[in-house]
Amino acid sequence: MSNLYGPSHRMLQDAHGTRRLADRLEELAHAEFTPDDRAFIESRPLLFLSTVDEHGRPTVSYKGGAPGFVQITEDGEIAFPSYDGNGMFLSLGNIQASPQVGLLFIDFERPRRLRVQGTARIVEGDPLLASYPGAHLLVRIRPSQIFVNCGRYIHRFAAAGLELSPHVPDAAGSQPFPAWKRIDLFQDALPPGEKHAVAQNGGPIPIADYPGEELPASHPVEAAGRPPRR
């Protein structure tokens, strides 16, 4: 029984042969922040917040501040301020109507992203509010699922301009094989063709040796037995 996937997810996973891999990723999800999660979140100057209104209509909001404006509290909640905006209060109004939210944290320099699913509430007069000059309200989120997502499609922003991810498929549909699929935790969950690609790209590695997706492997993803996308 999955807490993350429903019938529609399972249909797509089965059609593409990724159910076992999806199950392994769910097994790695957790409900409490690790020290690495905390350090990553509290170093971010921005987040994306997904909420749903009483009619089921979603919206996604950008929230920004100085690094550290998102805190992990002593009781393991996420806390961040609500600064002055355009007065629509879409995200906060949605939270009042439906507290289930999703958050996405991204590092655009060393491609990495972290997702958090949880239950949000708006707190007026919270003691933490005094640490955010100019903030009107405080949002607190109790996490239910925390999981790392592959960062290979994150573009990088540098002084020279936008640098597209090297994992974006080329005109023939080819793309480098992702390094995360070499991690030993995933080997028994990969489709057979991708196990062959792992062998071509140096074999399995322990998670401690995972290099990230900045320097992709040389073999294209077609080595995993997939036809190129046109």
C-alpha positions as CSV (number, residue, x, y, z in Angstrom):
1,M,0.0,0.0,0.0
2,S,1.5,3.3,-1.1
3,N,1.1,6.6,0.6
4,L,2.5,8.5,-2.4
5,Y,1.1,6.8,-5.5
6,G,-2.4,6.3,-6.7
7,P,-3.9,4.3,-9.6
8,S,-3.0,6.9,-12.2
9,H,0.7,6.9,-11.0
10,R,0.8,3.1,-11.1
11,M,-0.7,3.0,-14.6
12,L,2.1,5.2,-15.9
13,Q,4.8,3.4,-13.9
14,D,3.7,0.0,-15.2
15,A,3.5,1.3,-18.8
16,H,7.1,2.5,-18.6
17,G,8.5,-0.3,-16.4
18,T,9.4,1.9,-13.5
19,R,7.1,0.6,-10.7
20,R,10.0,-1.0,-8.8
21,L,12.1,2.1,-9.1
22,A,9.2,4.2,-7.9
23,D,8.7,2.0,-4.9
24,R,12.4,2.2,-4.0
25,L,12.2,6.0,-4.2
26,E,9.2,6.0,-1.9
27,E,11.1,3.8,0.5
28,L,13.8,6.5,0.7
29,A,11.3,9.2,1.5
30,H,11.1,10.2,5.1
31,A,8.9,12.3,7.4
32,E,11.6,14.0,9.5
33,F,14.3,16.3,8.3
34,T,17.9,14.9,8.3
35,P,20.8,17.1,9.1
36,D,21.6,17.4,5.4
37,D,17.9,18.3,4.6
38,R,18.1,21.0,7.3
39,A,21.4,22.5,6.0
40,F,20.1,22.5,2.4
41,I,16.8,24.1,3.2
42,E,18.2,26.8,5.5
43,S,20.8,27.8,2.9
44,R,18.2,28.4,0.2
45,P,17.1,32.0,-0.6
46,L,13.9,30.8,-2.3
47,L,11.3,28.1,-2.5
48,F,8.3,27.2,-4.6
49,L,5.0,26.6,-2.8
50,S,2.1,24.7,-4.3
51,T,-1.3,25.0,-2.8
52,V,-4.9,24.2,-3.8
53,D,-8.1,26.2,-3.2
54,E,-11.5,25.0,-2.1
55,H,-12.4,24.2,-5.7
56,G,-9.4,22.0,-6.3
57,R,-7.6,24.6,-8.4
58,P,-3.9,24.6,-7.9
59,T,-1.4,27.5,-7.8
60,V,2.3,27.7,-7.4
61,S,4.0,30.6,-5.7
62,Y,7.6,31.8,-5.5
63,K,8.8,32.8,-2.0
64,G,12.1,34.5,-1.6
65,G,14.2,36.0,1.1
66,A,17.7,36.1,2.6
67,P,19.4,32.7,3.1
68,G,18.0,31.4,6.3
69,F,14.5,32.9,5.9
70,V,13.2,29.3,5.9
71,Q,13.8,27.6,9.2
72,I,13.5,24.1,10.6
73,T,12.1,24.6,14.0
74,E,13.0,22.6,17.1
75,D,9.8,20.5,16.7
76,G,10.7,19.6,13.1
77,E,8.4,22.0,11.2
78,I,9.3,24.3,8.3
79,A,8.7,27.9,9.1
80,F,8.9,30.9,6.8
81,P,7.5,34.5,6.7
82,S,4.8,36.0,4.6
83,Y,6.0,39.4,3.4
84,D,4.0,42.2,1.8
85,G,2.7,41.2,-1.6
86,N,0.0,42.1,-4.1
87,G,-2.8,41.6,-1.6
88,M,-4.4,38.6,-3.4
89,F,-3.3,36.2,-0.6
90,L,-3.7,33.3,-3.0
91,S,-1.3,30.9,-1.3
92,L,-2.3,31.8,2.2
93,G,-6.0,31.8,1.4
94,N,-5.6,28.4,-0.1
95,I,-3.9,27.1,3.0
96,Q,-6.8,28.3,5.1
97,A,-9.1,26.3,2.8
98,S,-7.0,23.2,2.1
99,P,-3.8,22.8,4.3
100,Q,-2.1,20.1,2.1
101,V,0.9,21.7,0.4
102,G,4.0,20.9,-1.6
103,L,7.3,22.7,-1.5
104,L,10.3,22.6,-3.9
105,F,13.8,23.8,-2.9
106,I,16.4,24.1,-5.7
107,D,20.1,24.8,-5.9
108,F,20.8,26.4,-9.3
109,E,24.6,26.4,-8.8
110,R,25.1,22.7,-7.9
111,P,22.0,21.1,-9.5
112,R,20.0,19.7,-6.6
113,R,16.4,19.8,-5.5
114,L,14.4,18.6,-2.5
115,R,10.6,18.1,-2.3
116,V,8.5,18.3,0.8
117,Q,4.8,17.3,1.1
118,G,3.1,18.4,4.3
119,T,0.3,20.2,6.2
120,A,0.4,23.9,6.6
121,R,-1.1,26.4,8.9
122,I,-0.9,30.2,9.3
123,V,0.3,31.5,12.6
124,E,-0.4,35.0,13.8
125,G,1.6,36.3,16.8
126,D,4.1,33.4,16.5
127,P,7.2,34.1,18.6
128,L,9.3,33.5,15.5
129,L,7.6,36.3,13.7
130,A,9.8,38.8,15.6
131,S,12.9,37.4,13.8
132,Y,11.5,38.5,10.4
133,P,11.3,42.4,10.2
134,G,8.6,43.4,7.8
135,A,6.7,40.0,7.9
136,H,3.0,40.0,8.5
137,L,2.4,36.3,9.1
138,L,4.3,33.1,9.6
139,V,3.6,29.9,7.8
140,R,4.4,26.6,9.5
141,I,4.4,23.2,7.7
142,R,4.5,19.8,9.3
143,P,6.2,17.4,6.8
144,S,4.7,14.1,5.8
145,Q,7.1,13.1,3.1
146,I,10.5,14.5,2.3
147,F,12.4,13.2,-0.7
148,V,15.3,14.2,-3.0
149,N,14.6,14.6,-6.7
150,C,17.2,14.1,-9.5
151,G,18.7,17.5,-10.4
152,R,19.8,16.7,-13.9
153,Y,17.3,19.0,-15.7
154,I,18.1,22.1,-13.6
155,H,19.7,24.9,-15.7
156,R,22.5,26.9,-14.2
157,F,22.6,30.6,-13.9
158,A,26.0,32.3,-14.0
159,A,27.5,35.7,-14.7
160,A,27.9,34.7,-18.3
161,G,24.2,33.9,-18.6
162,L,22.0,30.9,-18.7
163,E,23.7,27.5,-19.0
164,L,21.4,24.8,-20.1
165,S,21.6,21.4,-18.4
166,P,23.8,19.0,-20.4
167,H,21.0,16.4,-19.8
168,V,18.5,18.1,-22.1
169,P,17.9,15.7,-25.0
170,D,19.6,16.7,-28.3
171,A,17.8,16.9,-31.7
172,A,18.0,13.1,-32.0
173,G,16.6,12.6,-28.6
174,S,19.9,11.4,-27.1
175,Q,21.0,12.4,-23.6
176,P,23.7,11.3,-21.1
177,F,23.0,8.4,-18.7
178,P,22.2,9.8,-15.3
179,A,24.8,9.2,-12.6
180,W,22.1,8.6,-9.9
181,K,21.1,5.4,-11.6
182,R,24.6,4.0,-10.8
183,I,23.9,4.2,-7.0
184,D,23.9,0.8,-5.5
185,L,20.6,1.3,-3.7
186,F,18.7,1.3,-7.0
187,Q,20.4,-1.5,-8.9
188,D,17.8,-4.2,-8.2
189,A,15.0,-1.8,-9.1
190,L,16.3,-0.6,-12.5
191,P,14.7,-2.0,-15.7
192,P,17.1,-4.5,-17.4
193,G,18.2,-2.2,-20.2
194,E,19.4,0.4,-17.7
195,K,21.4,-2.2,-15.7
196,H,23.4,-2.7,-18.9
197,A,23.9,1.1,-19.2
198,V,25.2,1.1,-15.6
199,A,27.8,-1.5,-16.5
200,Q,28.8,0.6,-19.5
201,N,29.2,3.7,-17.3
202,G,31.6,2.3,-14.7
203,G,29.2,0.0,-12.7
204,P,27.4,0.6,-9.4
205,I,28.7,3.1,-6.8
206,P,27.9,3.6,-3.1
207,I,25.7,6.6,-2.4
208,A,28.6,8.3,-0.7
209,D,30.4,8.4,-4.1
210,Y,27.5,9.9,-6.0
211,P,29.1,12.8,-8.0
212,G,25.8,14.6,-8.8
213,E,24.6,15.3,-12.3
214,E,26.9,18.2,-13.2
215,L,29.3,16.0,-15.2
216,P,27.1,13.4,-16.9
217,A,28.3,10.0,-18.0
218,S,29.4,9.7,-21.6
219,H,27.0,7.0,-22.8
220,P,23.7,8.3,-24.1
221,V,20.4,7.0,-22.6
222,E,19.7,4.9,-25.7
223,A,22.3,2.5,-24.2
224,A,19.7,1.7,-21.7
225,G,17.6,0.2,-24.5
226,R,15.2,3.1,-25.0
227,P,14.5,4.5,-28.4
228,P,15.5,8.1,-29.0
229,R,12.7,10.6,-28.6
230,R,11.7,12.5,-31.8
